[in-house]
Amino acid sequence: MKAVRFHEYGDASVLRYEDVEQPVPGAGEVLIRVAATSFNGVDGNIRGGFMQGPIPVTLPHIPGLDVSGTVEALGEGVADLAIGDQVVGFLPMAGDGAAAEYVVASAGILTPAPTSIPLPDAAALPVVGLTAWQALFDHGKLTAGQRVLINGAGGAVGGYAVQLAKNAGAYVIATAGPRSSEQVRTAGADEVIDHTTTDVLTTATSVDVVLNLAPIDPAQLAALPTLIRSGGVLVNTTVWMPAPSDEQRGVRGIDLFVRSDADQLARLVALIDSGELRVDVAQRVPLAELSAVHAQAATGELHGKAVVVAPVA
């Protein structure tokens, strides 16, 4: 089968489109004929060798944490899936990913794919959708009537977070640049702050939850708890800068490390098929051109979610 791998850590040029032996599912696993994967920021960090401690991959490594595709073969003991089922999932970070024609996955991490969007586009959902869900509800405990600030709402996680927060009945304040402000407003934000012209610290006040998705200046991150009401929470996804707290006022700072969760993913899929959650895909790129997506990301030229489409058999 064809796959993209890197045999050494480095920039996007280390990615090779090459022939690889097709994997075989073991007990409790299925073989997926990949429709698509997607690019996530962590893919570039793994490829660059910056995550060798927390995510120890074996070289050569196939990237691609998101997968959408069709079940091709069943391993021993798999009873809940059948050959031909269309599925979506968030693959283990340290294992080989879905930047390939086929990938093996544990049956337990998969959920039926949305039926209302093209199967390749479903690969835009798992990692970023689960990040938004877990930030808002597992850690932020967001409820109807609360005020939430989503800092960095113009990215893929932010797009889902705005929609989910609004669907939950929250008042949504979002920061975004000129390129994405209209998209963020369309997603449901009640207020949109242009971070290129306005200081969020002087504009957004008295919120219950702050979700920080942006690689902001450390001093600005440290000041975000001042915007949060007593007893509130700051959830931070920029893990190289620990989330600050304000213990005197009971404001908690939480660093989010997203985890695969098939049940939560199924809830997101249900929201998509009911029309309550929109999947935005900025570009669809053939698997053979994955290195170009990594290069775009490295130079800051990748805007929105890129879906990486496997070759059609």
N, C-alpha and C positions, 0 to 999 in steps of 0.2 A: 504494500500500500504506500501511498504518498503521505508524507508528514513533514512538518517543519521542526527542526531540532537545533539546539546549540550544543557543541562539544566542548566549549570553553566559555567562561564568563567574558563579557565585553559589551561593546555597543551593538547597534542593530545589525551590523555587518556579520556578526557571528552566527546569525540565523541561516540555516541551510534547508532548502526544499529538496528532499531526497527520498529514496526508497527505504522503507523500514519494514521489518517483519510484522505481519498482522498479529495482534494479541489474541489470546484465547481466554475466554471467561472461566474462572474457577468457581468453586462452590459459593453460592450466594451472589454471584455476579452475572452481568449480562454484557454482551457485545453490542455496541451501538454503532450503526452506520451514521456517521456524523453529517448533519445538515449544515451546522455552523457552530463556531465558537465566537468569542468576542475579545476585544482588547480591554484589559483593566490595568490601572497604573501599577499594581503589584507585579504584573507580568514583566514590565520593564525593570523593576527593582530586582526581581529574581534573576533575570537574564544578566543584569549588570553585576551580580555577585554581592549585592548589598543586603541580602536576606539569608545568608548562609547559616546564621545562628538559629533564627526562629523557623526557617523553612529550608531544611537541608535536602535539596534535590540531588539525585544521582545523575551524573553526566554520562553520555549525552542525554538531554532532557527535552521532552516535547511540552511546550507551554500550552496555555488555554484552560482556564478554570471553569468557564461556562460551557455547557454543551446543550444543544438541541439536536434531536435525531430520532432514528427509528430502531427499535430493538431487532437485531439481526440473529442473535443466538442466545440461548439460556444456559447458565451454569447449573450445576446440580443444586437442587433444593429451592430454586426460584419458582414460587407459585403465584405471586401477585401480578406478574407481568407476562405478556405473551409476545411471540414473534409478530412483528408488524405494528406494535404499539408505538405511538409517537410520544416521546418523553423529553423532559428538560431537567437539568440538574446542575449542582455546584460541586465540582470534583475536588478531591483532596489536594491541598496546595503542594504537598511534597511529592506527589505521584505524577506520572505522565498525564498530560492534558489532552485536549480535544482539537489541537491544531493538526489534524490528521484525518484520513478517510474513515478510520475506525478507532474507537476507544473502548476500553473495558471499564465498567463502573459497578460499584456495589448497588444491588437493587434497592437497598434501603434509602439511598440518597435521591432517588428519582421520583418524579411526579408526572402525571399526564400533562402534555404540553397544551398550551392554549389552542382552542379550535378557531378563534376569531381572527387570528393573524397568521401570516406565513410562517411555516415551521422554522426557517432560518432566523427570522426576526426574534423568535422566542429566546435565542441565545443572548439577547440584550438584557434579559431580566435577572438571572439568578444572583450574581454577586452584588450588583448595585441595588437591586430591589430588596434583597435581604439586609444589606447594610442600612438602607433607609428604614425598613421595618423595625429592625432590632434597635437602632438608635432611638427612634421615636417611642416605641412601645415597651420593649424589654427593659431599656435603660432609662429613657426619659419619662416613662409612665404617663405619656400624654393622654389627656382626656378632653372631652367636649367642653368648650368654654374657656379653655386655657389659651394663653398667648405663647407662640413659639417663634423664635428667631432662627432662620436657616441661613447661616453665613456661608456663602459659596453655592447658592442655589442654581447657578447656571450650568453646572455639570450634570453628569448622568445620575449620580446619587441624589443630587438636589432636585432634579425633575421628579423623581419618584417621591421624595420626601415631601415636597410641596403638595402633591396630589393626595398622598396618604394623610397628611396632617389636616388638610382641608376636608377630606372625606370623614375624618374623625370628629369634625365639628370645632376645630381649633381656629383661632385667629392667627393667620400666617403672615409674618413679616419676613421678607427675603432680600438678600443682597445679591446683586448680579451686575455684570458690566453691560454696556450698550448693546453688545452683540446678542445677548441672551435675555435681556430684560422683558421683551414682549412675550417670549416663550414662557418665562417664569410667571408672568401675569396670566397668560392663557391657562397655565397649569392650576391656577386657583389662588395665587398669592393675593392677600388683601392689601399689602403695601410692598412696593419694590424700591429698594434703596440702591442707587447707583454708587457702587463702592469706589469708582474712579473719581467721583466728584464730591462725595459726602462721607463724613466720618460716622460710621455706624454707632460709635460710642456716644455720640451726641444726639442721635436720632431715635434709636430703639431703646426704650426703657421699660422697666417693670414687666418683664416677660417671665414665664414660668419655666420654660425650657429653651436652652440655646443648643443648636446643633451646629458645630463648627466643621465644615467640610473643606475649608480653604487653608492653603499653606501660608498663613499670615505671619506677620512679624511677631516674635515672642512677646514683646511688650504689649501688643494688642491682644494676644491670646490671654495674657495674664490679667488684662483689664476686663475681659468679658464677664466674669462673675458679678461685676458691679451693676450690670444690666438686669440681673436675675433677682427675683423676689426671694425673700427668706424661705428656705425649705425647697428651693428649686434645684435644677440640675443643668450642668454643662456636659454635653456628650461630644467628645472630640475624636475625629477619625485620623488626624495627622499624628500618627503614633510616635514620630520622632520628637514631638514636643508634648510632654505630659500635660494632662488637663489640670488646670489650677482649681482649687476649692476655696471656699470662704467658711471656715468651720464655725466662726462666731455667729453667722447668720444661717447656718445649716445648709449652705449651698454646696452640693457635691459635684466634684469633677470626675468624670468617667472616661477612660480611654477605651474605645470600641475596637475589638478584633472580631470581624464578622465570622460567623460559623455557618456551615451547611445545615439546613433544616428543611426536610421535605414537607413537613406539615405546614410550616409558614409559607413555603414556596407554593404549595397548593392553594393557600388562601390568596396569595397574590395572583395566581392564575385565574382563580374564580373572579376576582375583581376585574381582570382584563376582559374575560368573557362576558361579564355583565355590563361592560362599558364604563365602569367606574375608575379604571386605571388605564392610561394610555402608554404604549411603548413607543418611544421615539428613537429612530435609527438615523444617524447622520450620514453614514456611508456603508455600502456593502462592498467588500473587497475579496477577491479570490484568495484562497489559501496560499497560493504561490507568491502573493505579494504582501504577506504578513510583515516581512522585514521593513517595508515602506511605512506601515502603520506605526511600528516601533520607532522608526526614525522621525516620523511626524510628531509623536508624543514627546520625544527627547528634545525637540526644538520648540515645543509649545504650540505647534501648528495643528494639533489634533483637537477639534472642537466637536463635542457631542460623542455619541456612542458609535463605535465602528464594529460592525458585524463581519466576521471572517468566514466566508462561505466555502465549504469543502467541494471538491470536484464531484460532478454528477456522474454516477455509474452508467 
